[in-house]
Amino acid sequence: MQPNDDSHDANTAGRRCPPADSLRQALLDALPAQVALLDSAGRICAVNAAWRRFADENGSDQSVCAGIGLNYLGVCLAVIGDEAEQANVVADGITAVIARRREQFVHEYPCHSNGTWRWMALTATPLDDASQGALVVHTDITERKLAERDARLARESMSRAARLNAVGILAASLTHELTQPLSAVSFFSAAAASLLEQEAPPVDRLRAILTRVDEQITRASTTLQRLREFLRRQEMTMQPVAIERIIEDAVDLIRSFAADHGVRLKFQPTVPSLRVIGDIQQLEQVLVNLISNSIQAIDAAGSDRREVVIDARLRSAAATGGSAETSLIQVSVQDTGPGLPGGDAETLFNIFETKRDSEIGLGLAISRDIVESHGGRLWAEPAPMQGACFHFTLPPADDGES
């Protein structure tokens, strides 16, 4: 049975939609983020309850709490001091959105006050109504930022543990590398002292001996400096760097360890040099981990052919599981050891499943984490003829980087 027109009008009379402005305000107030509507000049024409509440809790004056009529862009441009640069970035971004030069502007920034650590994300999108303005949304991202900080600190702690483990593995070889120049210094010093006892010491011979002493001291100092840099804890510093420099530094650090185990290291620098954006220390740590693991695998297996080959080349990302339109730098460490264990090679990267006394799993797990934090990938596969091959990829530096 269909209701007649009179009964339909009577039933809906008390349920008419509220005025558009009231509905808009109700919708804004229901949002948990802080929202402001700007007109084409950057003036605030509406804010929501979350905006007013946040401004009130942070001691803002009533003009900011109410918001209406306040020029958002003008407030940003008036900021002085340490926050001026970020405020100018925000003003420029919102201006570009209002002018329709950008479809969206997103900016994350610290918003600490009253002893409270807080981070916010600002998002500005254009409004297609008569105002031709923009919708500005402030979202609290403190929880995410704190989680990222905790993850970074945990990664740094694990990375330092892996570096200490690597140094423990290399300790005997490093001791040998330091003992040699110090013994040479002792020998040359004794020779110089003997010459000085002569009635007419030969100046040229003394000068030559002192030059040799200086060379040996420099050699020992370089070894210690390289070790100190490898161990040093620091924030990740991304910069353009030639991948061959990182490989050569890692090879220099581990060369004595390889010699002690009768393993030959081979690396042929690429021409022209390939450049990446990365943290030099962390990428060097990846290579030290991979090369030392290969040396230990060869030694444990008693392989007749004892060789580790390091290679770097530019490859299509499609060949390594990525997009065909991009290229990646691939670094490979191939050994002549016993190869990969049966089953899933991924278990090598699990710190809880390693059975090696040298804690190889920790080094590989940290190495993968470092590579992934650089936007790359690390994996293992059987070598074509004998042994295992570990590969990792890194995005190349832009041609304009310097």
Buried (B, 14 or more C-beta within 10 A) or exposed (E): EEEEEEEEEEEEEEEEEEEEEEEBBEEBBEBEBBBBBBBEBBBBBBBBBBBBEBBEEBEBEEEBBBBEEBBBBEBBBEBEEEEEEBBEBBBBBBBBBBEEEBEEBEBBBEBEEEEEEBBBBBBBBBBEEEBBBBBBBBBBBBEEBEEEEEEEEEBBEBBBBBBEBBBEBBEEBBEEBBEBBEEBBEBBEEBBEEBEEEEEEEEEEBEEBEEBBEEBBEBBEEBEEBBEBBBEEEEBEEEBBBBBBBBBBBBBBBBBBBBBBEBEBEBEBBEEEBBBBBBBBBBBBBBBBBBBBBBBBBBBBEBEEBBBBBBBEEBBBEEBEBEEEEBBBBBBBBBBBBBBEEEEBEBBBEBEEBEBEBBBBBBBBBBBBBBEBBEBBBBBBEBEEBBBBBBBBBBBBEEEEE
